[in-house]
Amino acid sequence: MNAEETKNLFTQYSLNTYKRVGPVFVKGKGSFLWDSAGKKYLDLFPGWGVSILGHCHPGVVRAIKEQAKKLIHLPNNLFQEEQALLAEKIVKSTFPSKVFFANSGAEAIESAIKLTRLYGKETGRFEIITMKNSFHGRTFGALSATGQAKYKEPFQPILPGFKEAEFNNFESFKAQVTSKTVAVMLELIQGEGGVNIASKEYVKNLNDFCKANKMLLIIDEVQTGMARTNKLFCYQNYDIIPDAFVISKGLGAGVPTSAFVVKDEHANLFQPGLHASTFGGSPLVTKVSLEVFKIIEEEKILENTKSMGDYLLDNLNKLKKKFSFIKEARGLGLMTALELDVDSFPIFTKAMEEGLIINSTHGTVLRIMPALNVKKRELDKGLRILKSILNTVKS
Ligand SMILES: Cc1ncc(COP(=O)(O)O)c(C=O)c1O
């Protein structure tokens, strides 16, 4: 089948929910992808932040193959070793807690929303404060938590019980608190919202306020987690222990999975029958996640994230100095962005034509989130291509 025929099948048979661009991709390895015509692309945004070890890491491929031969799926009312070991790994890497496995970021967020309902029952509290510009997913609860009207408006009425505060603005948060407030849900670095970083003071204030008022602090680590932001989890960059957090994207490095982690003191709120997932935590995906943790340690991924992240941000700042239409370069670890005062979408499509994959979000933001094992020469190549495109931008 040629590329045109594949695209025609999409037009004819797939629901039109994505603005798809570019060629048809057929193969990936590390930070590179190949299209059906054999052209090679440098992928500095692999899998929307999912493919943290690049495409088809040999360890991930091996784990999939070996586990597929042994046991692929098992319902969650039966015991299996892989899921138990992964839960242990997550807890030992964080704080005393219990883990529930699901399949996607939004599903893990739904679990967190259900925790807040259980926790607030006794005191009659149910409202959750989330942040403007946040993104928590597309299922109804996660969508209702998302602080962006454009995603919610078409589906009104959305769920009640969600209030929005300005990100990085503690006064705005306090103004939303009522006697019904039970929790705050936060991305420490807003991803889809354009890589906006929460300040340490703001997070400390939120944390102190939650503790003082017996409110839950829930951290969405779907995008920031799994070594993306210089620590295994982004909350570890702040002086906090959340009441619960959710992980997804990098957890499976390409296989669909997610986890909801809840502090021991709240864990008993969940009892058999209150929550479940048919596919969550299957032996296949949990084996892969165990391998991902192993690779992060063995290949010193956190060190690479830090050194390559600093290098990338340094170079993005150099681009900012050179081009007046770049308003800001920002990031932590390998989660970086350029905020422009021109449309970022044409730059994203031009980059794709030139063999570089990055991301355009929020109209004027270019997001760059390479694989965490990206090499300096790959970043240099990407920066060279990006610079040549920025040279052609008319501002
Ligand atoms: C911070 C954050 N939370 C939740 C989600 C939703 O994840 P999923 O698309 O896997 O449902 C995303 C997806 O991009 C995300 O970035």
The ligand as a MOL file (V3000), in Angstrom:
LIG
                    3D

  0  0  0     0  0            999 V3000
M  V30 BEGIN CTAB
M  V30 COUNTS 16 16 0 0 0
M  V30 BEGIN ATOM
M  V30 1 C -0.6790 15.9570 32.1820 0
M  V30 2 C -1.5890 15.0370 31.4500 0
M  V30 3 N -2.5850 14.4140 32.1180 0
M  V30 4 C -3.4240 13.5620 31.5140 0
M  V30 5 C -3.3150 13.2910 30.1660 0
M  V30 6 C -4.2590 12.3340 29.5210 0
M  V30 7 O -3.6020 11.1730 29.1560 0
M  V30 8 P -4.2610 10.1430 28.1040 0
M  V30 9 O -4.2570 10.8340 26.7750 0
M  V30 10 O -3.3390 8.9580 28.1480 0
M  V30 11 O -5.6120 9.8330 28.5950 0
M  V30 12 C -2.2930 13.9140 29.4270 0
M  V30 13 C -2.1460 13.6460 27.9820 0
M  V30 14 O -1.4380 14.2840 27.2690 0
M  V30 15 C -1.4100 14.8000 30.0750 0
M  V30 16 O -0.4260 15.4140 29.4160 0
M  V30 END ATOM
M  V30 BEGIN BOND
M  V30 1 1 1 2
M  V30 2 1 2 3
M  V30 3 2 2 15
M  V30 4 2 3 4
M  V30 5 1 4 5
M  V30 6 1 5 6
M  V30 7 2 5 12
M  V30 8 1 6 7
M  V30 9 1 7 8
M  V30 10 2 8 9
M  V30 11 1 8 10
M  V30 12 1 8 11
M  V30 13 1 12 13
M  V30 14 1 12 15
M  V30 15 2 13 14
M  V30 16 1 15 16
M  V30 END BOND
M  V30 END CTAB
M  END
